[in-house]
Amino acid sequence: MPMHDWSRVRSGTYHNFHYRWIAAMMDLLNAGMMPPEFFAMAEQKTSGVEPDVVTLSASDVDAKSIGGGVALVPPKASVVEKADKIHYARKTDRVAIHHDTGKIVAIIELVSPGNKDTRHALRSFSRKAAAFIRNGVHVLVVDPFPPGRYDPNGIHPAVWENIASTEYQQPVDQRLTAVSYQAGSEPTAYVEPFAVGGPIPDMPLFLVEDFYITVPLEETYQTTWNVSPQQIRKLVEG
């Protein structure tokens, strides 16, 4: 299904779709897409951050202990950026992020206009996303809005500049962004730009450093669109 132009409607109107899309992703992840050691929950506050979907593990796991449903090879992406090795030996520089029913291993963040409509909002969003990555939590960011005043090259450079240098340039004909951040000793970004009117890319979501599942963004978007009020669909479609 093609991505719609959500900049046509007010933030409050988009928020309704945002909420339902998050729920669709969470439900599909919990419907057998992940190994049984993992489960997803929505909007769990984590050290001052409120990610849209968090992926949790009921116990400590590593690559060797994970069941089926995950990929072993690096995902393909239009742009791949790798950071220098991060040293974790200094424990005072680490923040262990936990949830009361399991350890958080990954988060999905669906960007809203309010995440980047001011310099402060963008800085807060990007720094917190980078903090998750630096502390071993994998992050998937989906931004269905074009670059603005404070993110002229899109959301990815705003996040990545807190981790490593970047030369990423947003394609002029693909103004929206999905990016999966693989945490670990050498964080890696897998960036997929896309466009209004074009397909929505399915994206990898890492569960541990070398294993990921593919999040069906297109399918969950379609599911959400199908149950959206007709009045909102008319506004978005222009």
C-alpha positions as CSV (number, residue, x, y, z in Angstrom):
1,M,0.0,0.0,0.0
2,P,1.4,3.5,-0.8
3,M,2.3,5.8,2.0
4,H,0.0,8.8,2.4
5,D,0.9,12.4,3.0
6,W,0.2,12.8,6.7
7,S,1.5,16.4,6.6
8,R,-1.9,17.3,5.1
9,V,-3.7,16.9,8.4
10,R,-3.3,18.3,11.9
11,S,-1.1,16.5,14.5
12,G,-4.1,15.5,16.5
13,T,-5.6,13.7,13.5
14,Y,-2.4,11.9,12.8
15,H,-2.1,10.8,16.4
16,N,-5.2,8.6,16.1
17,F,-3.6,6.7,13.2
18,H,-0.3,6.7,15.0
19,Y,-1.9,5.0,18.0
20,R,-3.6,2.4,15.9
21,W,-0.5,1.6,13.8
22,I,1.5,1.1,17.0
23,A,-1.1,-1.4,18.2
24,A,-1.1,-3.2,14.8
25,M,2.7,-3.7,15.0
26,M,2.6,-4.8,18.6
27,D,-0.2,-7.4,17.9
28,L,1.5,-8.8,14.9
29,L,4.9,-9.2,16.7
30,N,3.1,-11.0,19.5
31,A,1.2,-13.3,17.1
32,G,4.2,-15.6,16.5
33,M,6.6,-13.4,14.6
34,M,9.1,-13.5,17.4
35,P,10.7,-16.5,19.2
36,P,8.9,-17.4,22.4
37,E,11.5,-15.8,24.6
38,F,10.4,-12.3,23.4
39,F,7.2,-10.2,23.7
40,A,6.2,-6.7,22.8
41,M,4.4,-4.1,24.8
42,A,3.3,-0.5,24.0
43,E,4.3,2.8,25.6
44,Q,6.2,1.5,28.6
45,K,8.1,4.4,30.2
46,T,11.8,3.7,30.3
47,S,14.2,5.9,32.2
48,G,12.3,9.1,31.1
49,V,11.7,7.8,27.6
50,E,8.4,6.6,26.2
51,P,9.0,4.5,23.2
52,D,6.1,3.4,21.1
53,V,6.7,-0.3,21.2
54,V,9.2,-2.2,23.3
55,T,10.4,-5.7,22.7
56,L,11.2,-7.6,25.9
57,S,12.8,-10.8,26.9
58,A,11.5,-12.8,29.8
59,S,15.1,-13.8,30.6
60,D,18.6,-13.2,29.4
61,V,19.2,-14.6,26.0
62,D,22.0,-14.8,23.5
63,A,22.2,-15.7,19.8
64,K,22.7,-19.4,20.4
65,S,19.6,-19.8,22.6
66,I,17.1,-18.1,20.2
67,G,14.6,-20.3,18.4
68,G,13.3,-20.0,14.8
69,G,11.9,-16.9,13.1
70,V,15.0,-14.8,13.1
71,A,17.6,-14.0,10.4
72,L,21.3,-14.6,10.7
73,V,22.7,-12.6,7.8
74,P,23.0,-8.8,7.8
75,P,19.9,-7.2,6.3
76,K,20.0,-5.4,3.0
77,A,19.5,-1.6,3.0
78,S,19.9,1.3,0.7
79,V,22.4,2.9,3.1
80,V,24.5,1.2,5.8
81,E,26.6,3.2,8.3
82,K,28.8,1.5,10.9
83,A,30.2,3.2,13.9
84,D,33.5,2.7,15.5
85,K,33.8,0.1,18.3
86,I,32.2,1.1,21.5
87,H,34.0,0.1,24.7
88,Y,31.8,-1.2,27.4
89,A,34.4,-1.9,30.1
90,R,33.8,1.2,32.1
91,K,30.6,0.2,34.0
92,T,30.0,3.7,35.2
93,D,29.2,4.7,31.6
94,R,26.5,2.1,31.2
95,V,22.9,2.3,32.1
96,A,21.1,-1.0,32.3
97,I,17.5,-0.6,31.1
98,H,15.0,-3.1,32.5
99,H,11.3,-3.6,32.6
100,D,9.5,-5.1,35.6
101,T,8.4,-8.1,33.5
102,G,11.5,-8.5,31.4
103,K,14.7,-6.9,30.0
104,I,14.2,-4.5,27.2
105,V,16.2,-5.6,24.1
106,A,14.6,-3.4,21.3
107,I,12.2,-0.5,20.8
108,I,10.2,0.8,17.8
109,E,9.7,4.5,17.6
110,L,7.0,5.9,15.2
111,V,7.9,9.6,14.7
112,S,5.2,12.2,15.4
113,P,5.4,15.9,14.3
114,G,6.0,16.8,17.9
115,N,9.2,14.9,17.9
116,K,10.9,17.3,15.6
117,D,8.8,20.6,15.4
118,T,11.3,22.4,17.7
119,R,15.0,22.2,18.1
120,H,14.6,21.0,21.7
121,A,12.1,18.3,20.8
122,L,14.4,16.9,18.0
123,R,17.4,17.0,20.3
124,S,15.6,15.2,23.1
125,F,14.3,12.5,20.7
126,S,17.6,11.9,19.0
127,R,19.7,11.8,22.1
128,K,17.5,9.4,23.9
129,A,17.4,7.1,20.8
130,A,21.2,7.2,20.7
131,A,21.4,6.5,24.4
132,F,19.4,3.3,23.9
133,I,21.7,2.2,21.1
134,R,24.9,3.0,23.0
135,N,23.6,0.9,25.9
136,G,22.8,-2.2,23.9
137,V,19.1,-1.7,23.0
138,H,18.3,-2.0,19.3
139,V,16.1,0.7,17.8
140,L,13.8,0.9,14.8
141,V,12.7,4.4,13.8
142,V,10.0,5.1,11.3
143,D,9.5,8.7,10.2
144,P,6.5,9.2,7.9
145,F,7.1,13.0,7.7
146,P,9.6,14.8,5.4
147,P,12.6,16.7,6.7
148,G,11.8,20.0,8.3
149,R,13.6,23.0,9.6
150,Y,15.5,21.2,12.3
151,D,16.2,17.9,10.5
152,P,17.0,19.0,6.9
153,N,18.5,15.6,6.1
154,G,15.8,13.6,7.9
155,I,15.7,11.9,11.2
156,H,18.7,9.5,10.7
157,P,21.5,12.1,10.9
158,A,19.9,13.7,13.9
159,V,20.2,10.3,15.8
160,W,23.5,9.1,14.3
161,E,25.5,12.2,14.9
162,N,25.2,11.3,18.6
163,I,27.0,8.1,17.9
164,A,29.3,8.6,14.9
165,S,30.0,10.9,12.0
166,T,27.7,10.7,9.0
167,E,27.6,11.9,5.4
168,Y,24.1,10.7,4.8
169,Q,22.0,12.8,2.4
170,Q,18.3,12.4,2.2
171,P,17.3,11.6,-1.5
172,V,15.3,14.5,-3.0
173,D,12.7,12.1,-4.3
174,Q,12.4,10.0,-1.1
175,R,11.8,12.3,1.8
176,L,10.6,9.8,4.4
177,T,12.8,7.5,6.4
178,A,12.9,4.1,8.1
179,V,16.1,3.1,9.9
180,S,17.0,0.1,12.0
181,Y,19.9,0.6,14.4
182,Q,21.8,-2.5,15.4
183,A,23.3,-2.0,18.8
184,G,26.4,-3.8,20.1
185,S,30.1,-3.3,20.1
186,E,30.0,-1.6,16.6
187,P,26.6,0.0,16.1
188,T,25.3,-0.2,12.6
189,A,22.5,1.8,10.9
190,Y,20.4,0.3,8.1
191,V,18.6,3.2,6.4
192,E,15.7,2.9,3.9
193,P,14.4,6.2,2.5
194,F,10.9,6.0,1.0
195,A,8.3,8.4,-0.4
196,V,4.7,9.5,-0.2
197,G,2.8,7.4,-2.8
198,G,5.4,4.7,-2.7
199,P,5.6,1.4,-0.9
200,I,6.5,1.3,2.8
201,P,9.7,-0.8,3.4
202,D,9.6,-3.7,5.7
203,M,12.5,-3.3,8.2
204,P,14.7,-5.4,10.4
205,L,14.4,-5.3,14.1
206,F,17.3,-6.8,16.0
207,L,16.6,-8.9,19.0
208,V,20.3,-9.6,19.9
209,E,23.4,-8.3,18.2
210,D,23.4,-10.8,15.3
211,F,19.7,-11.8,15.0
212,Y,16.8,-9.9,13.7
213,I,13.2,-10.3,12.6
214,T,11.5,-8.4,9.8
215,V,8.8,-6.0,10.9
216,P,6.0,-5.8,8.2
217,L,5.5,-2.1,8.2
218,E,3.5,-2.2,4.9
219,E,1.1,-4.9,6.2
220,T,0.5,-3.2,9.6
221,Y,0.0,0.2,7.8
222,Q,-2.6,-1.4,5.6
223,T,-4.4,-3.0,8.5
224,T,-4.5,0.4,10.3
225,W,-5.7,2.2,7.2
226,N,-8.5,-0.3,6.7
227,V,-10.1,0.5,10.0
228,S,-9.5,4.3,9.9
229,P,-12.6,6.6,9.8
230,Q,-13.7,7.5,6.3
231,Q,-13.5,11.2,7.2
232,I,-9.8,10.9,8.1
233,R,-9.0,9.0,5.0
234,K,-10.7,11.7,2.9
235,L,-8.6,14.4,4.6
236,V,-5.3,12.5,4.1
237,E,-6.1,11.6,0.5
238,G,-6.9,15.2,-0.3
